[in-house]
């Protein structure tokens, strides 16, 4: 989903991607495939920890490189973006095509899903048009067997004219034969006769008119038949890459340009426009894929995919799909709330015991009081709060979320929410980026890379903050528990907390729709774009790998970023709480200044100041409120929520204050990390400012409206 540390040598110079070879003799292998075919699983099991990640030059699409070794060769494997086609209609397709064409790879491995081979064959055929060194890897044979699908791999290899190997990528033993076939392909031991797609006679005649001149000019660097077809189509992105690769613009060569013009006139003479030609090319690819798979794939049409279809009738139904989504969200929150309570308390106890030891150490060294205050009572104590409050919920939430992802349910959520987003003139993929925001809004912003339209990508980034990240959950949960559920901590109380929290999340989703609609009708007008959404088969998640991946790639990564911004925040908070002007601390002065405005929103100056100081990390909002109310110079620890509620009530909190604070927590400015991510992804300070103002203005307006309405009836 993009929420990983990956989200954020020599060779292949023409592709712009630096290949990390261990020796000059290493072979470069591109690994291509549709999304959800197990391509990354194959890559990970082959490379282990020998991986390198980054961004494709000039693109926001991530790349991954890894190294593996066989008896014959060392291989640098490049995991190119998952894509359904190489027609270059998106950044992923463009990157995949360019690396296969210009990346200098020695061979290309195309990973296919054995349960839907015919659909995957479209990418295989397009890849074979570009490269004649292709190895087809038919993966997920175990899932195919469960669905009573059998594939004749030998016949498939004969029809394609390239080697074909079957694998179960999650089982490393099944990859031994794959590596043997790869060695044989690289060593030239395979007799290759790649299948050639036959287009309509008119298109074939047009290709024949220009291909001889193209072939003479590229001198075997690129497949001349494929390039001629693309030159007739005049894809601007390809022309730019081709010019850099060849060192010249071949369209400026008079005889070649003349031949291409004649070929286009030939197509025009028969009414074949650029659009019609594209349709016919796709139709030929689909027909070829069907022909190849007709005798090689066997299955029972009655039983095939019956279980998945039954589940989809419930999970994607107009009537049951939305209730199931909300119920699933409530279950995830309930498990997170219930499971995080005790670990959070244990971590807090451990950190504050360590604080006592640090205090003794400072006293023993004779350190000045201000230094102890800054480092221990300021920086350390804020970090202790952030870690103890964030780590347990994330360690539970992220694995649960990843289990939903691995099981195939998240694409169903995107399917269900596609129509509402389309009605807002936004992209259905925004449903996925919105879901990613539950873990971390910064990760949700990075995830917006999957949206092709720049307009729709901006809408998704601006509105992502309406769903609360993991850092805002503790504030919402604590207030719900203290003022609306009770602090006994029973099973029923935690369930009620989860339901109320879910209600607030649903409100955030509706605000996402409303803000997206407003933006699409004003500053970001446009027509919603279409996109291809695959509903992958339901799969049994690999629980062990999910937990490890979630903890190390997601939980610790997000926690590390929070710690980086929380440390200087702790320093600032201590200074404001201890430096006095006119008998009052800076914190008191600021809170007093903000108080009149905050009262209009149902809060007070302390609460609003806490949100402002919580800009680096939302987790420190409640601790700052405690510190200000206690008039102490450091963040304090409370033994129970009952004590905290008593403190808040004594300082004027009512149920109106509680709801207003929750609403503002749901809708206010993004944290520092998210804002920096928006600046990086959008490349614009203006849109970063808009992303700051939109949720903030919404929060102010809604809090004001709620407070006025509530006071009228109380």
N, C-alpha and C positions, 0 to 999 in steps of 0.2 A: 504494500500500500504506500510505499514511499517513506514510511516512518522508520528509517534506519540510519545508521551512521554513514551508509553508502550514499544516502540521498543528498546529502549536502556536498628510454632505451633507444633502441635503434629500430629501423624498419618502419614501413607503413607511413613514410613521411608524407606521401601524397594525400593520404586520408586526413592529415592533420592530427592524428592520434599517435601519441608516443607509445610504441610497443616496448615492454620491459623484457627483453631477451636476457637469458642467463649466459648463453654462449652464441656466437654468430651463426652456428649451425642449427640452432633451434628453428623449428617450423611454426609458422603462424596459422592457426586454424580458427575460422569464424564459425560461431555456433548460432544458427538462426532458428526461427520457429515461431509459430503462432503463440499468443499468450495462453497460459494454462495448459501447456503440453508437457511440463516437467523439464523444460530447458535449463532453468536455474538449478534444479535438483541434480541434473546430469553434470552441470558445470561445477557445482559445489563438491560433489562426490569425487570428481576427477582431480580437482585441484586442492581440496582440503583447505589448509590455512595459507596456501601459497597464492594469495589473491591481492590484486591492486585495483582500486576503484577511483573514479573521477568523473568529470563531465566531458562530453564530446565538445571539441572546440567550436565556439559559436552557437552551441545548442544548450538547452536546459535538460537534455536527455542524458541520463547517467550511463556510464559504461563500466564493465568489470573485466579485468584480465586475471588470468591464473596460469599456473605452470604445472604440468604433469610430465612424467617421464616413462617411456617404455624401454624395452631392450634395444630398439633400433634408433629411437629419436627422443629428443626433448621437445615438448610442444608448449607454445604460448597460446592459450585458449582465450579468445575474445568473445565474451557473451554480448552479442549485439541486441538491440532492443527487440522485444517481442512484437511481431507485426503480422497482419493477415495478408499483406500484399507488398509489392515493391513499386507500386505506381506513384509513390511519393506524394500522397495527399495529406500527410501529417509529418511532424518532425521525426517520429519513430521510423516511418517508412523511408524518409529521405536519408536518415543516418544509416539504416540497414542497407539500403541500395548502394550508397556511396562507399561504404566499407567493402562490400562484396566486389564492387567495380574497381575501386581505386586504392583499397587498403593494403594491397600487396600480400594477401593471404595465400598460403600454399594450397589450401583446400577449404571447402565449406561443408559443415555438417548441418543438415536440416532436420530438426527434431519434430516428429509428428505424433499426434495422439491416435493410438490404435483404435479408440472407440469412435472416432469420426475422421477416418483417414481421407475420404474423398474431399472433404472441405480443406484439409491441410495440404492436399496435393497441389492446390493452386499456387502456394508459395514454392513448393518443390519445383514445379515446372518453370516458374519465373526465375528461380535461382539457376536452374540448368541452362536457361537461355543466356545467362551472363557468364557462368563459370562451367567448364567441362570437368572439373575436379570436385565432384559432389558425392558425399556419403549421406544416404538417407537413414535416419535412426527412427525406427518405429517404436515409440515408448509406450508405457502404460499397458503392457501386454496382460498384466494381472487383472486390470480393470476390464479389459476387453474379454478376458476369459469369464469373468463374473457375469458379463452380459451376453455370454454365448456367441461372441464374435470371434471368428477365426480368420487369419490372414496368411495367405500363401506367399511367404517372403521371397522364395526363389523365383516364382512367377513374376512377382512385382519387380524384382531386380532385372529380370529378362526384358520386361516391358519398358522399364525406364532406361535401361542401358547403363546403369550405375550401380555400385554395391548398395545393398540394403541389409540392415542388421536390426534385430529386435532386442529391446532392452526393458528392464524394469529399473529405472534410474535410481530408485531409493535403495536398491539392493546392489551393493558394490560388486558382488561376484558376477552379476549379469553384464558388467562392463568390460570383462576381460576379452570377450569375443569382439566387442566394439573396438577396443584398442588394437586388436590384431587386424581387423579390417581397415582401420585408419592407417596403420603402418603399411599395409599392402597397397593402399591407394596412394600414399605419399611416395612409396618406392617405385611406383609405376608397374606393379605386378598385376593390376586389374586391366582387363581389356574393355575400354570404355567406348560405348556407342550411344551417347545421350539422346534421349527421345526429343524429337523436334516437333513443336506444335505447328500444325498447319492452319494458316488463316484462310480467309475467303480468297478466291482467285484474284479479285481486284487488288486486295492488299498485297498478296504475294507478288503480283506483277509490279506493283509500285516499289516493293523492296528490291526486286531484281533490277530495276532501272538504276538504283543508286548504290547498291551494295558493293559492286566491284571497285568504285572509286573510294568508298569508305574503307574497304578492306586494305587497299593499297596505302592509304594514309595512316591508319592506326597501326599497321605492321604487327598484328597479332597481340597488341597490348590489351585490346578489348574485343569481345565477340562482335564482329562486324554486322552480322544479321540483326542482333538485338539493338545495336547502336543505330543502325539505319532506321529501324522501326521507331526509335525514340526521337531521332532527328526529324522524321516526318511529323511527329507529334509536337516538336519544339517545346519541350519542358524547360522553362527558364532556369530552374534550380540545377538541372542536369547540365545545361550548357555552361553554367558558371564553373561547376566542378570539372567538367571535361576540358575547359580551357586551361585551368590550373594544372591538370594532370598531363595534358599533351604539350603544354607550353605554347600553344597557339590556338586561335579560334578557327576551327576547320570550316566554319560557315563563311569565312572570308575568302576561301579558296574558290576562284571563279568557276572552274569546271564542276566542282562538287556542289556548289550552291545552285548551279544551273541544272544539274541532274536531280537535285532534290525538288527544285521548282517544277520540273517536268513530271516528277512522280506525284507531286501534290495536284498538279493540273489533271493528271490521269485519274486520281481519286475524285477530284471535283467533277470531272466529266460524268462520272457515274453516281454523282450525288452523295459521295462519302465525305461528309464534313469531319472536322476534328472530333466532335462529340460522337458521331456515328462510328468513326473508326475506333474510338476508345471502347464503345459498347461491343463492337464486333471482336475486338481483341480479347476482352473479358469473356465473351460468349465462347470463343474458341478455347480459352483456358479451361473453362468450366466443362465444356464438352470433352476435352482431352482427359481431364481428371476423372470424369464419369466413365469414360471408355477404359482407362487403365485399371480402375478399381472394380469394374463390373465382374470380372472372373477371379479376382484375387481376394476379395473381401466377402465373407459368407456370414450370415446371421439370420436369426429367426425374427421376422418382422413383427410378429405378435408379441413376443416377450421382450424385444429390444427396448431398453430404457424405460420399461414400464414403471419401475419403482420411482425413478426421477420424475416422470410425468405426474404420478400420483401426488408426490410432495409439492410439485409446482402448482398443482391445482389449488392447494391450500396456501402456499407461501406467496404466490404471485396473483392470487385472485383479487378482484376489485373489492370483494366484501370481507375476506379474511386476511388479506395480505397486510393491511395497515394495523389491525389489532394485534396480529402476531408480531409485527415489528416493535410495537410499543411494549408488548408483553416481554419480548426478548430483551429489550433495553432495560426494563424494570428488573428482570432476573439478574442481568449482569451487574446492575447497580446494587442490588440486594446482596449478592455474593461479595462484591467489592466492599460495601459498608460493613457487613458482618465479619468478613475475614480480616479487615485492616485494623480493627479497633485494638486488639491485643498487641500485635506487632508494633503499632505506633506507640503505644504506651511503654512497651519494653525498650524501644529505641530511645524515647524521650528520657526514661529513667537512666539509661546507660550514658547518654550524652551529658546529662546534668550532673551525674556522678563524676564523669571525666572533667567537667567544668570545675568542680570542687578541687580536684587534683591540680588543675592548671592554676587555680587561684592560690593554692598553697605554694606552688612552684614560684609564682611571681613574687609572693611575699618573702619566700626564702632568698630570692635573688635581690630583694630590696628594690624592685622595679617601682617607678612612680605610679601613683594611683591612676593618673590619666591614661598611661599606657595599658594598664590592666583593664581599664574601662573600655578603651577602644578595641583592643584585641580579643578580650575574653567576653565582656558583657555586651560588646557591640557585634564584631564580626563573627566570633565563634558561636554566640548564642543564636544569632539569626540563622547561621548555617545549620545549627542543631535543629531548629524548628523546621527549616525547609526539608532536611533529610528525613526527620522522624515523621513529618506530616505527608511528604510526597512519596517516599519509597514504598511503604506497604501497599497503598492503593494502586500504584503503578504496577507493582510486582504481581498484583492480582488482575487488574483491569487489562493490561496489555496482553497477557496470555489468553484471557477469555476472548478478547477482541480478535486476536490472531487465530484462535480456534474457529471463530465464525468465518474468518477470511479463508482459512484452509479448507473448511468444509464446503465452501462454495456458496455460502448464504449471502455474503456482501454484494455480489453482483445482482442477486434477487432484490436487495434493497434499492440498488440503483435503478433496476427495472421498474420497481413500484413507484419510485419518486421521479422517474423520467417525465411523466405527463405533467405533474405539478410544476416542475422546473421549466418545461417547455411552455406552459401557459404564462410563465413569468418572463418569457423570451430569453431564458438562460439555457445552459447545457445540462443534459441529464447526468453527465459525468460529475457534476458538482455534488451530487449525492455522495459519491465516494470521498471527495475531498472534505465534505462536511463531516462524514464519519471519522475521518482521520483527525479532525480537529478535536474530537473528544479526548484523545490521548494528549495531543499537543497542537495548539493552533499553528505554531511555526511549521510543524510537519504537514499540517493541512495545506499551508501556503505552498510548500515545496511540492506537494501532491498535485497542485493545480497545473503542473507541467503536462499532465495527461490531457488537458483541454486544448484543442488545436486553435480555436478562434481567440485572438488576442482580446477582443471585447468581452467574450464570455469568461476568459481566464481572469480578467480584472474584476468582473462581478463576483466570481468565486472567491478571489482573494479579499475583496473589500468586506464581504459578508461572512467570512469564515469565523470571525470572532463572536458571532451570535450563539454558537454552541460552546458551552463551557469546557475549558481544558481541564486536565487533571489537577492543576494548581488551584482552580476555583471550586472544585468539589468539596474540599474540607470546610470552606466557609459556608457553603450552602447546606451541607450535612449538619454542621454544628448548630446553625440557626434553626433549621427544621426540627432537630432533636430537642433543643432547649425550649422553643416557643410553641410548637405545634404537635409534638409527639409525646415528649416526656423523656426523662434521663435515666430511667431504670435499666435500659439496655436489653430488654427482653427480645425474644424472636419476633413477636408481633410488632414491637416498636421499630425494629430494624426494617421490617417489611413495609410498615407505614411510611417510614422515612424514604425508602426506595420508591414508593408510589408517588409521594409528594415531589421528590427530586425528579422523577420521570415527567411529572406534569410540568415542571419548570423547563425541562429539556424540550418538551413538545412546544412550549411557548417560544423557546429559542429557535426551533425549526420554523415555526410560523413567521417569526420575525425575519428569518433568512429569506423565506418566500417573498414577504412584503418588501424588504429592502432590495431584493433582486429585481422585483417588478418595477419598483420606483426608479432604480438606476437604468434599467433597460428602456424606460419610457422617457428618460431625461438626458443625462450626460453620456450614457452608453447605449444609445438607440441601436437597434438592429434586429435582424431576423434570426431566430434560433437555428443553429446548425444541426445537421443529423450526425449520428455516429453509430459505429458498429459495436454492439454490446453482446458478448458471448455469455450465455448461461452455461457455465462449465458443469460437468457432472458432479453430483454430490460425492464427496470423498471422506474417508475416515481420516481425521487429522492425525499427524504424527506427534502425539502429546509430548514426548520427551524432547524432540527437536523444537517444538513450539515454545516450550518453557525456556530452554537454553537460549534460543534466538531472541525471544521477547526480553529476557533479563539482560543479556549482554548487548544486543544490537539496539534495543529500544529503551528499556527502563533506565539502564545506567547512562546511556547516551543523553536522554532528555534530562535526567537528574544532574549530570555533569554540566549541562548548559545552564540549568537553574542555579547551580552553586556558583558558577562564574559571575553571574549578575547579582546574586544575593550577597556575596561578600562585601562589595563596595556599598551596597544598600545598608548593610549592618553598620558600617562606619558612619554613613550619613545620618542614620537614625540616632545613633548614640550622641553624635555632635549636637543635633537639634534638640535632643532631650536633656542635654547637660549644659549647653551654653545659654546663659541668661542675659536678658536685656531688660532693664527696668524692673527687675524682680521676677520676671516671667521667662520661661524657657522659649527658645525659638519655636518649638513645637506648639506651645500654648499660644503664642502670638499668631502663628499661622492658622491654628484651629479657630481662634476667636475671629479672625478676619473672614474665614469661610463660613462661619456659623449661620449668618442670616440667609445666605443662599442655600445652604444645606437644609435648613429648616423648611424651605419651600418644597424640597424633594422628600420630606419625611424623615430626614436624617439629622445629624448635627455636624459641627465643624470637625470634630475628632474623627468621625467615620469617613468624611470626605477627604480629610488630610491623609488618613490611612490608605485610602485607595490611590491617592497621588504618590505617596511614598512607596506603595506596593507596585509601582510601574515596573521595576526590574523583575519582580517575581510575585505573583498573586498570592502565594502561600503565606506571606508575612503580613497580610492585611489585619487579621484577627489579633496577632501578637502586638501590632502597633496600637490597636485600639485599647488593648489591656494595659499597655505601658502608659498611654496618655491618661487613661482614667485613674490609674494608680499613682500618677504623678511621680513615677520612678524613672531613673535614668537608664534603665535597661529593660529588655524584653523579659517578661516573667513567665513562670510556669504555674498552671493551675492543676490541682489534684483531680478535679472533676468538673463536668459541665454544669453541675448544680451550683458550684461556687462561681463559675463564670457567669451564669444567668443572674445570680444575685448581684454581682458587680454591675452588669449591664442595666438591670432594672433600677438599681440605686442611682444610676446616671441618666435616668429618664427614658429608657427603652420601653416601648410598648409593642403590641403586635403590628402596628402600622410601621414603626421603625424597623422591625424585623423584616417585613415584606419588602419595604422600600430598599433596604440594604441588599436583600436577595435579588431584587429586580436590577439594581445598579451593578451588582456583581455579575449578573448575567449579561448586562448590556453596558459596557463602558469600554474605554480604550484598550487596545491590545497591549500585551507586555512588551518590554524592550526587545526580547529575542524575536518575537513575532514581527515587530515593526522593522527591525534590521533585516529580517528575512524577506519582508514585503519589498523593502528598498532594493535588496539584491535581485529578487525575482522580477520585479517590474522595471527596474532600472530607472525609476522616476521618484523624485521627492514629492511631486504633486500627488501621485496616487497613494503614496505612503501617508501623506497628510489626510487625504480623503478617507483612507482606511482607518485613521485615527478618529476623524470627526463623525463618520456615519453611525457607528455603534454608540458613541458618546452622546450625540444629539438625541438619538432614539432613547437612550437610557434616561436622559434628563427629562424629555417630554413625557415618557411613560410614568416615571416616578412622580412627576408633578401632577399628572392627571389622576393617578391612583391616590395620591395624598389628598388632593382636593375632594375627590369622591368619597374617600373613607371618612374624612373629617365632617362631611356633610351629614353622614348617617350615624355618627358616633356622638 
